[in-house]
Amino acid sequence: MSAIGIIGGSGLKRPSELETSIEDLATPFGEASGPIHQGVIAGREVIFLPRHGVPRRFAPHSVNYRANLWKLKACSVRQVIALSCVGAIRPDLHPGDLVVPNQLIDYTYGRKNSLDLEDDAHTGHFDFSEPFTLHLRDMLLFAGQGVQSGRLVDAGCYGVTQGPRFETEAEIRRLGRDGCDIVGMTLMPEASLARELGLSYAALCPVVNMAAGCGDGAVDIEALLALMAVFEPELLAVVRRICETLTMRSEV
């Protein structure tokens, strides 16, 4: 069976089962965010990569997404679960909810968003109408049942902004008009690079704040960080359940 790749965001540190550090792999795209760790969870090999480095040193706009995804595939990963904390735009979403998005809109700019190299004649067109892999989304929804902090929410459109600053109220109103339900800074070009590499990819998005203009007052950074800490044990539990589920179903 292939390994499961976990991309840890701001809200998830390396699971304790993943103790072995893999010797650093050179990539055609430069240095990845950091060393990756492997181990076995519920009978399935798991590869963990911290998106922002350890200690955290890469803001969303400066992450080397190409190197990260290439490195995961080089470690025999075929399925990737991405963790990404988000703000809520849709009025029925609240901090504590856990969203498994099914769509996204990319508002980023200047990021290296293709594996094509400048001297490569290949033009990598591919279908991206459904940016998240359906069967992997289903596994996440199954694994997330029983979440304690809030609701498990099936589907939502993730608006990907440039960061590292949070958005203005006017920008959030625009995202809402465009159909975005949640807002974050990291799923693009990560999702499209996974598709380009032939990897299954789905995301688990804890809501940690109300987006600008959607709550009472400005975004409270201290409250946001506190909620991330509360979320972490639940995210670890979901990660362990998805490993159990994929092992039982022998997904390849």
C-alpha positions as CSV (number, residue, x, y, z in Angstrom):
1,M,0.0,0.0,0.0
2,S,1.2,3.5,-0.7
3,A,2.0,6.0,2.1
4,I,-0.4,8.7,3.2
5,G,1.1,12.2,3.2
6,I,0.0,14.7,5.8
7,I,0.8,18.4,5.3
8,G,0.7,20.0,8.7
9,G,-0.5,23.6,8.8
10,S,-0.4,26.1,11.7
11,G,-2.8,24.0,13.7
12,L,-1.1,20.6,13.7
13,K,2.4,19.5,14.9
14,R,4.0,16.2,14.0
15,P,2.1,13.2,15.4
16,S,4.1,11.4,18.0
17,E,4.1,8.1,16.1
18,L,6.1,9.7,13.3
19,E,9.6,9.6,14.9
20,T,11.8,8.7,12.0
21,S,13.3,11.6,10.1
22,I,13.9,10.9,6.4
23,E,17.2,11.9,5.0
24,D,16.7,15.2,3.2
25,L,15.9,14.8,-0.5
26,A,17.1,17.3,-3.1
27,T,14.3,18.5,-5.4
28,P,14.4,20.1,-8.8
29,F,12.7,23.1,-7.2
30,G,15.0,23.9,-4.3
31,E,14.6,23.4,-0.6
32,A,11.3,22.1,0.8
33,S,9.8,23.6,4.0
34,G,11.7,21.2,6.2
35,P,12.7,17.6,7.0
36,I,9.9,15.1,6.8
37,H,9.1,12.3,9.2
38,Q,7.7,8.9,8.8
39,G,6.1,6.2,10.9
40,V,3.1,3.9,11.1
41,I,-0.4,5.0,12.2
42,A,-3.1,2.3,12.4
43,G,-1.1,0.0,10.2
44,R,-0.5,2.6,7.4
45,E,2.8,4.3,6.6
46,V,2.4,8.0,7.1
47,I,4.7,10.8,5.9
48,F,4.4,14.2,7.6
49,L,5.7,17.5,6.2
50,P,5.3,20.8,8.1
51,R,4.1,23.3,5.5
52,H,5.6,26.3,7.4
53,G,8.8,24.7,8.6
54,V,9.9,23.9,12.2
55,P,10.2,26.3,13.8
56,R,7.7,28.1,11.7
57,R,9.7,30.2,9.2
58,F,7.7,30.3,6.0
59,A,4.7,32.6,5.6
60,P,2.0,31.3,3.2
61,H,3.3,33.3,0.2
62,S,6.9,32.1,0.7
63,V,6.3,28.4,1.0
64,N,8.0,26.3,-1.6
65,Y,4.9,24.4,-2.6
66,R,6.6,22.7,-5.6
67,A,9.4,21.3,-3.6
68,N,7.0,20.1,-0.8
69,L,4.7,18.2,-3.2
70,W,7.6,16.8,-5.2
71,K,9.3,15.6,-2.0
72,L,6.1,13.8,-0.8
73,K,5.7,12.0,-4.1
74,A,9.4,11.0,-4.0
75,C,8.6,9.3,-0.6
76,S,6.0,7.1,-2.3
77,V,3.0,9.2,-1.1
78,R,0.0,8.8,-3.3
79,Q,-2.7,10.4,-1.1
80,V,-2.3,13.8,0.6
81,I,-4.3,15.2,3.5
82,A,-3.7,19.0,3.9
83,L,-4.5,20.8,7.1
84,S,-5.3,24.5,6.8
85,C,-6.8,26.8,9.4
86,V,-9.4,29.2,7.9
87,G,-11.7,32.1,8.7
88,A,-15.5,31.9,8.3
89,I,-17.3,34.0,5.7
90,R,-20.6,32.1,5.5
91,P,-22.8,33.2,8.4
92,D,-23.7,29.7,9.6
93,L,-20.0,28.8,10.1
94,H,-18.3,29.5,13.4
95,P,-15.0,29.0,15.1
96,G,-14.8,25.4,16.2
97,D,-16.3,24.0,13.0
98,L,-14.4,21.6,10.8
99,V,-14.9,22.1,7.0
100,V,-14.0,19.6,4.3
101,P,-14.0,21.9,1.2
102,N,-15.1,20.8,-2.2
103,Q,-14.2,23.9,-4.2
104,L,-11.7,26.8,-4.2
105,I,-11.0,30.1,-5.8
106,D,-7.4,31.3,-6.2
107,Y,-6.7,35.0,-5.4
108,T,-3.0,34.5,-5.0
109,Y,-0.3,36.0,-7.2
110,G,3.4,35.6,-7.9
111,R,3.5,32.0,-6.6
112,K,5.3,29.3,-8.5
113,N,2.2,27.4,-9.5
114,S,3.4,24.7,-12.0
115,L,6.0,22.0,-12.1
116,D,6.9,23.0,-15.7
117,L,10.4,24.5,-15.8
118,E,11.2,27.5,-17.9
119,D,13.3,25.4,-20.3
120,D,10.8,22.5,-20.5
121,A,8.7,22.4,-23.7
122,H,6.0,20.4,-22.0
123,T,2.7,22.3,-21.4
124,G,1.0,20.7,-18.5
125,H,-2.7,21.2,-19.1
126,F,-5.0,19.1,-16.9
127,D,-8.5,19.1,-15.7
128,F,-9.1,20.9,-12.4
129,S,-12.8,21.3,-12.3
130,E,-13.0,19.4,-9.1
131,P,-9.9,20.4,-7.1
132,F,-10.3,17.9,-4.3
133,T,-10.3,14.1,-4.8
134,L,-13.8,12.8,-4.1
135,H,-13.0,9.5,-2.5
136,L,-10.5,11.1,-0.2
137,R,-13.1,13.8,0.8
138,D,-15.4,11.0,1.6
139,M,-12.8,9.3,3.8
140,L,-12.2,12.6,5.7
141,L,-16.0,13.1,6.3
142,F,-16.2,9.6,7.6
143,A,-13.1,10.1,9.9
144,G,-14.4,13.4,11.1
145,Q,-17.6,12.1,12.5
146,G,-17.9,12.8,16.2
147,V,-15.8,16.0,16.2
148,Q,-16.4,17.6,19.6
149,S,-15.4,21.3,19.2
150,G,-18.1,22.2,16.6
151,R,-19.8,20.8,13.5
152,L,-18.3,18.7,10.7
153,V,-19.2,20.6,7.5
154,D,-19.5,18.8,4.2
155,A,-18.5,21.1,1.3
156,G,-17.6,24.7,1.0
157,C,-15.6,27.0,-1.3
158,Y,-12.2,28.0,0.1
159,G,-11.0,31.4,-1.1
160,V,-7.1,31.4,-1.2
161,T,-5.7,34.8,-0.5
162,Q,-2.1,35.9,-0.7
163,G,-1.3,36.7,2.9
164,P,0.5,37.0,5.2
165,R,-1.8,39.8,6.3
166,F,-5.5,39.2,6.9
167,E,-8.0,40.5,4.5
168,T,-9.9,43.8,4.6
169,E,-13.7,43.9,5.2
170,A,-14.2,45.0,1.6
171,E,-12.1,42.0,0.3
172,I,-14.1,39.6,2.4
173,R,-17.4,41.1,1.1
174,R,-16.0,40.5,-2.4
175,L,-15.1,36.9,-1.6
176,G,-18.5,36.3,-0.2
177,R,-20.1,37.7,-3.4
178,D,-17.8,35.3,-5.4
179,G,-19.2,32.4,-3.5
180,C,-16.4,31.7,-1.0
181,D,-17.5,30.2,2.3
182,I,-14.1,30.2,4.1
183,V,-10.9,32.0,3.6
184,G,-7.3,30.8,4.0
185,M,-3.8,31.3,2.5
186,T,-2.3,27.9,1.7
187,L,-4.3,25.5,-0.5
188,M,-3.1,27.1,-3.8
189,P,-0.9,26.2,-5.6
190,E,-0.7,23.2,-3.3
191,A,-3.9,21.5,-4.6
192,S,-3.1,22.1,-8.3
193,L,0.5,20.8,-7.9
194,A,-0.9,17.7,-6.3
195,R,-3.1,17.2,-9.3
196,E,-0.2,17.8,-11.7
197,L,1.8,15.1,-9.9
198,G,-1.1,12.6,-10.0
199,L,-1.7,12.7,-6.3
200,S,-5.0,12.4,-4.5
201,Y,-5.6,15.5,-2.4
202,A,-8.2,16.6,0.1
203,A,-8.2,19.2,2.9
204,L,-9.4,19.4,6.5
205,C,-10.0,23.0,7.5
206,P,-10.6,24.1,11.1
207,V,-12.4,27.4,11.4
208,V,-10.4,29.4,13.9
209,N,-11.9,32.9,13.4
210,M,-14.6,34.9,11.8
211,A,-13.3,36.7,8.7
212,A,-13.0,40.5,8.7
213,G,-16.4,42.1,9.0
214,C,-18.1,38.8,9.7
215,G,-17.7,38.9,13.5
216,D,-17.6,41.4,16.3
217,G,-14.6,43.7,15.8
218,A,-11.2,43.0,14.4
219,V,-9.6,39.5,14.1
220,D,-8.4,38.5,17.5
221,I,-5.0,36.9,16.9
222,E,-4.6,35.7,20.5
223,A,-8.1,34.0,20.4
224,L,-7.2,32.5,17.1
225,L,-4.0,30.9,18.4
226,A,-5.8,29.6,21.5
227,L,-8.4,27.9,19.4
228,M,-5.7,26.3,17.2
229,A,-4.3,24.7,20.4
230,V,-7.7,23.4,21.3
231,F,-8.2,22.0,17.8
232,E,-4.9,20.0,17.7
233,P,-6.0,16.9,19.6
234,E,-9.1,16.6,17.4
235,L,-7.1,17.0,14.3
236,L,-4.8,14.3,15.4
237,A,-7.8,12.0,16.2
238,V,-9.2,12.6,12.7
239,V,-5.7,11.9,11.1
240,R,-5.6,8.6,13.0
241,R,-9.1,7.6,12.0
242,I,-8.4,8.4,8.3
243,C,-5.3,6.1,8.4
244,E,-7.5,3.3,9.9
245,T,-10.1,3.8,7.3
246,L,-7.7,3.9,4.4
247,T,-5.9,0.8,5.7
248,M,-9.2,-1.2,6.1
249,R,-10.4,-0.2,2.6
250,S,-6.9,-0.8,1.1
251,E,-7.1,2.4,-0.9
252,V,-4.1,2.8,-3.3
